[in-house]
Every structure is written in C-alpha cells, then in structure tokens.
Amino acid sequence: MRLSAMGDVAMTVPVLRAFVKQYPTVKLTVISRPFFKPFFEGIPNLEFFAFDEKEKHKGFLGLVCLYKDVKKLKVDAFADLHNVLRSKVVSLLFALSGKKRATVDKGREGKKELTRAENKIFKQLPTMFERHAKVFEELGFPLDLSNPQFPEKAVLNSDILDIIGNENQKLIGIAPFAQYDSKVYPLDLMKEVIAKLAENSSYKILLFGGGKKEIEILDSLLEPYKNVINMAGKIKFQQELQLISNLDVMLSMDSGNAHIAAMLGVKVVTLWGATHPYAGFLPFNQSLENALTSDRNQYLKLPTSVYGNKIIEGYEDAMRTILPQKVVDKVVEQL
C-alpha cells in the first residue's frame, strides 16, 4: 500500500484495524513515508515498511527497487489504496510477477457529478472506508466495518501534562486549518467559537496546527483565556497523537486532523466550506449530523470541489453561513 497525505493515510487505519481483527492469521505490510509510522503502531500482525522517496525509492528505478525490497517479504497480494502513478507502477510489477492485486476506485466520475456547477447530482457517494474495504474484498477478504475497535487512550507523559496541566477538565481539540483556504472557517468566527467555549472553566481548549505562520495565528487566539492552550510546535508528532486520543471532542475542518481524531475513536465535529461530506470524506464512524456544512440555499453551486483546491468567485464567504453559536452547540452536545 502506498499512501501520501496525512488524511489519506489516517483513513486507512480503521480499515486495517478491522482487517487484522477479522483475519488474524494474515500478515499486513504497509508501505508509507516514515513520518506516518506512529499511525500504525500497536496494530497486531502489521509491519511498517518505510518508503524512501528522496533517495533509495526515487524515480522509476527507485520504484523497481521498492518492488524488489517488498517482494523479499514474500508478499502474496498487493492492495493499492492510493491509485496514483507510483503505486500503479509497483502494483503492475507485482501483477507481472503473478501476484494478485487490487486498486482503490476513487469514484472520480461520481465526484465530478457532485461538484460540477450545472446538472449537479447531489447524493452521498461511497465513503473512502467503503472503497478501501472493496479493495480487500477483491483480494478475497470481505470486511465488516460496522463494529470498529479503537486503541485505548494513551497514557499522557509528563512532557504533555506540564503543558496542559492535570486538572479534571473536558478536553476540546480545535484544528482550525486546512490545506486550502476554501475549507478554513473564518478566523473572526473561530475566535467567537473559542470565546464562547472558554467561558466554561470546566473545558480545556487545545489548539492544533503546524508551521510558523499557523503557530503565530494560534497564539493570537489565546488571549485572554487561561483555559486555551496552543499545542502547535510544543510536542512531537507521536505525542500529539497520544494527546488527541485523550480528547473528548475534536473540532476540525475537512482536514487530516479530523481523520486522525476519528481513527483514534474520538468524536469529531467538522466544518465544510467548498467541500461536502457526500464526496466520501466524512471522518470514520462519525455522524453526518456532526458535519456542519455551508448553506446550499444561499450558495447553490456547493459543493464546488472535492478537495477544496477549486476557487469559485463569490463563494469566498460561504463558510460564514455556519454560525458560531451552532458550532459551539454542536461541540457541547458531544460532551
């Protein structure tokens, strides 16, 4: 399996957990970037193979080298859960050597129909989890995703507790960023959400992000609240996963953080701008009621994009139709 963006990788985890539970005698090997290894730790019968995209496995010859490296593990079948050029090359090499292979169908036609401006077909498409399960079904391993198992909450070490304290408060995570601006809730409205939640001293609000610019923005949201903490840049990625596993609820955009929280069994409230959960990216095991979408009566062309990378003029303020009080109410409802 070859995976890339954080959300893409996180979405495979619940499916792989279901697989090892239902097929305990089958060994899985996940191929992904070393950064994502913590996602898969603690999953039985699963080995992680680090993909070296910068040197050893770079370019076509690098992919041949990757194929040879993985082949040594005596692979019987290859599941391509990413369906991009690199994964297709490795998948083809396995097929040529006589191994079974299956590739995820990303449903591009259905997504075009959902996001086009004219003759839009507004209906729920299969989720990425269903699409991943279908890949394993094609390889002879049908999966039931209806009774998921999640890891235990991680025990928080002193590095984390020194930052967040050890009071008995409800932990609310907020991840206000996304890869594209069309998926980001306006900052002034997010400030209102934080202000309203921070009024309750029994809540501790933890802000998540990364990179210098995001850290600066998150710092601007802290004052004057004692129960709001910026976690960005303060702990390692593995510690961040441990902390997220202890949240009572995560408020996120349509982004990787939503999928990370969901894979850890945390309740997630998501906010959607240009995109829509009908495209199949609602976080795992979450209710559609917890996905707050921009007003389609006011913005008739929504959703305008699958990933948020398409800009439609006049739709910049679509997320302003998601009122801060509605967001607050939905977060509090999960507690």
N, C-alpha and C positions, 0 to 999 in steps of 0.2 A: 504494500500500500504506500502510495506517495502523496503527501499532503502539503499544503502550503500555509495559507493564512490562519491566524490563531482560531478564528471562529470555525473554519473548515475542520481543523484538527479536533477541536473540542467537541464538535458534533458527532465525531466517530466514536467517542469514548463510551457513551451509553450503549451503543450497538455492540461494541466489542465486549463490554461487561455482560450483556445478555448472551453473547456467543459463548464465552468461557463457562458461563453458568449452565447453559443448555447442552454444550458439547465439551465436557470436562476432560476428555481424553485427546482432544485436538489441540495442537500447539499453534499459536499465532506468532508471527513476526511482523512488527510494524516498522515500516521504513519512513523516517521523517527527519527533519532537522534536529540536531542535538538539543536545541532550546526547548523543544516540546516533550522531552523525555519525562519530566515530572508529571505530565498528564496521565501517564500510563503506569506509574509506579503503584505497586500493590495489587495489580490485576494478575491473578494466577494464570499460569500457562501462557504468558505473553512475554515475548522477548522484544527488546527495542534495538533496532539497527539504525545507527546514525548515518544520515545521508550527508556526504561532504560535497556540497555544491560548489565550493570555491576552488578546490584543488582536485582531489582524487576522482570525484564523480562529475567533473565539469565537462560539458560538451558531449558530443555523440560518443566519443571513445570512452569518456568517463561513465556514460550510461551502460556501455558494454561491460566495463569494469564492475559497475554496480551489479549488473545481472550475474556476472561470474561470482562475485562475492556472496550474493544472496543464494545462488544455486548450490553453493557449498553447504548450505543449511538443510539440504535435501528437501526442498520445497515441492509439495505435490500440486498446489494450485495457487494462482495469483489473483488477488482481488484488487482491482484498480478503483479506489474510492475518490479519485480526483479528476480523472478524464482530461488531462492536459497532455501536451506533446511529450514531455519527459516520461510520464507514467505510461503513455501509449507505447513508446519505444521499448521500455522494459517488459511490458505486458506482451508485446509482439514477440520478443526474444524468447519468452517462456513458452508462448504458443508454438513457435517454430521448433522448440525442443520437445514438443509433445505433451506439455503440461496444460491442464485445464485453466481457463482464465475467464474472468467476467469483469465488465466495466460499468461504472455507475452511469445511468441515463440521467442527465441533468435537466431533462424536460425543457429544452430551450424553446421549442415551438409554443408550448403552453405559457411559458413566461412572456414570450413576445405578445401573445394574445391578451395577457393580463395587463401589460404595461403600455400597449400602444394607445395613441390618443383617439383614433377612430375605431369604431366597431369593437370596442373593448369587450373581452369575455371575462367578467368579474366572478371568478369562482375559486374555491380552495383547490390548490394543486397538491399532489403528494408531498409530504414533508421530506427533508433530506434524510431523516432517520428511516423512513419507509423505503427511500431509494437505496440507501446503504444496505438495508436488510434484504432487498431484492437481489443485490449482487451476490450475497451469500446463498440465497435461495437457488440462484442459477448454478452455483457450485455444488449444490446438493445439501445445503444446510439451512432449511427454513427456520426463521427466527420469530419468536413471540416477544414483542416489546411491551406488552401490556402490564407486566408485573415487575417493574425495574428495581434493581438493587443499587444502592448508592454507598460510597465509602463512609465509614464513621467520621464524625467531626474530628479534625486534627487537634492534638493537644498543643496549645499555644506556648511557645517558649518565652523566656524572659525578654529576648530582644523585642518581641511583638508587644508583650504585656507592659514593658517600660514605656512604650509609645501610647498605647490605647488605655492603659490603666486596667484595674481588675474589679471595677465596680459591677454590680449586678444589673446592667442596663441592656435593653434590647439593642442589638447591633444592626444598623441600617447602612448598607453599602450604596454609594451613588457613583456611577461611572458616566460622567456627562459628555464623553467624547465619542466620536465615530470616525471612520476613515474619510467620509465625505460630509461636507457642511450640510447637505440636504437632509442628513439624518441626525443632526445635532439640535437639541432643544435650545431655544434662545437663552443666552446667559442671564438676562434680566429676569426671565421667568423661572429659571433654575434657582436663582437667588431667592425668589419668593418661596419656592418649594422648601429650600433649606431653612429659611427663616421660620416658616410655619412648623416644620418638623422639630427644629431646635428649641421651640417654646416648651416642649415636653422634656423635662430633665431626666426622665426615665429612658430616653433614647440617646444612643451614641451614634453619631453620623460619621461614617468613614468615607473619604473621597478617594477615588481611584483614577489613575491616569499614568502617563509616562512621557518623558521628553521635557526639555527645559521650558518650552512655551506652555505646555499643559500644566506643569508644576506651578508656574507663575500665575496662571488663571485660577487654579485651585486655591492657591494661597490667598487670592483676592476674595474668595468666598468664605474664609474662615471667620473674620471679624464680624460681630463682636461676641461670637458664641464660644462658650467653654466646652460644649459637647460636640463640636465639629472638628475633625482631625484630617489633615491632608496626609495620606499614606504614600503618595507618589514619590519615588526616589528614596524612600526610607528603609525599605526592606527588599530582600532578594525575591526573585520570581517565585521560587518554591515556597517561601514564607507567605507570599501574597496568596497563593493557592490555599495554604493552611488557614489563613485568616478568612478568606472568602467562604471556606467550608463551615465556619462558625457564625456566619451572618444569619440573622432572622429573615431578612429580605434584601434583595438587590434591586435597585432602580437603575436601569440601563437604557441606552439607545439600542437600536438594532445593530448590535456590535458583538465583538468577541467576548467581552465581559459578561454579557447575558448568557452566552453558551457555556462559559466556564462555570458560572454560578449554577446553571441548570445541571451540568454534568456532575456537580458535587451534591445535588439534591436540595439546593436552596431555592426558595420561592423567588420568582423574578417578575418584576413589573417592567414592561418595555414600552418605549415611546417611539412612534413611527412617523416619519416625515414623508419623503418622496417614495419610500418603500412600503410594503404591506406584508403582514404575516401570511397572506394567502399564497405568496410565492414559495412558501415551504420552509421558511427560516424562523418560525416560532420556536423559541427555545424548548428543549426536550421536557416532556411531561408537564408543561405549563398550560394554564387555561387561556383560551382566546380572550376571555373577559379581562385578563391582566395585560393584554396588549392594547394600549391606548393609541388610536390612530387619528391622524389629521382628518378634518371634516370633508368628506367627499361630496356633500351637498354644495359646499362653497367652492371646492376645488375639484371640478368634475373629472379632470383627467387622471386623478390619483388612482392607483399608484403609477408614477411615471417612470420608474426604474426598478430593476431587480436588486441592484447593489448600491444605488444612491449616487452613481457616477454620472448620471444624465441631468443636465440643468434645463429646467423649463422656465422660460421668462414669466414673471408674475406669480410664481409659486414659491418664492423665497420665504414668505411668511406663513406657509401652510401649517407649520407646527404651532403657531400662535393660537390655533383653534383648539389646542389641547390646553385646557385651563389649569393653572397651578393648583387650585383647590381640588380639582378632580384627581390630579396626580397624588396629592397628599392623602386624600381619602382612600385611594386605591392602595397606597403603601401601608397606611394604618390598618386597613382591612386585613392585610396579610399577617399582622401581629396579633 
